[in-house]
Amino acid sequence: MSLSSAKNFALRAAKSQDHAEAVELLSKAILELASSIEATDAKLKQIKKAKG
């Protein structure tokens, strides 16, 4: 779950000649981005909680 994984999926989708494969890769990229955002949000909440 990382931004670099999302970027790699998106780049592979851009190069794909198969539309179905491109859609699948973009879906994976979006899921990776969502996971990364959720992880960042959880870390920020933890930091705020620790600071009081």
Helices and strands as residue ranges (DSSP letters): H 3-15, H 19-51
